[in-house]
């Protein structure tokens, strides 16, 4: 089974001073069976996070461009992010798809760029409420996954990427997929990963993201094929985030 992963996406929150204060207060469990813990701070706070993080906390950026360099004002390339100290990057978050017009093809190019630069991409997929109500969960998330795998083909055999299922209707809304909902979607994704990648597909961690809180994290992570959580709002509070880390099952 893949190692359990607990990741926090801070989105557009926490400058350098707030970042240092967060890590000074963060007290998750340590020792055997501890999950892999990732934080995605804003790019401007990455240096502060690198200096202040407790031992064992891994860091990433929230987005990268698909080109390694060029005239792309305001963008960050994967090589630049890696050189600045990031080991991970989010790719294709629903907010990037919705507000920045990112297409499935863009996500594939960004995933490939991340791998080329030595970053581990966390590819996000998920359906809208309208798509769920129309019974289109499976075709939507498989379309998104298949497109991303085009950018990972030939380099993903070692399982060096993460997948996050984020039902768009549950992000920042207070609505949460039930463990049964998450289990069903993750089962669909796991089957496709194994179909496309063979045995390596069984080792790719699949995280659930969408209004994860200390109160529901343990139940969500107990569901089949749920290998961790991608936490939004609750990752901004060090006590809440530590409680979610502590709720992760040991593997």
Secondary structure, DSSP 8 states (H G I E B T S, - for coil): ----EEEEE--S---HHHHHHHHHH-----STT--EEEEE--GGGHHHHHHH--TTEEEEES--BSSSSSS-TT--BHHHHHHTT--EEEES-HHHHHHH---HHHHHHHHHHHHHTT-EEEEEE---HHHHHTT-HHHHHHHHHHHHHHHHTTT-TT--EEEEEE-GGGSSSS----HHHHHHHHHHHHHHHHHHHGGGGGSS-EEEESS--HHHHHHHHTSTT--EEEESGGGGSHHHHHHHHHHS---
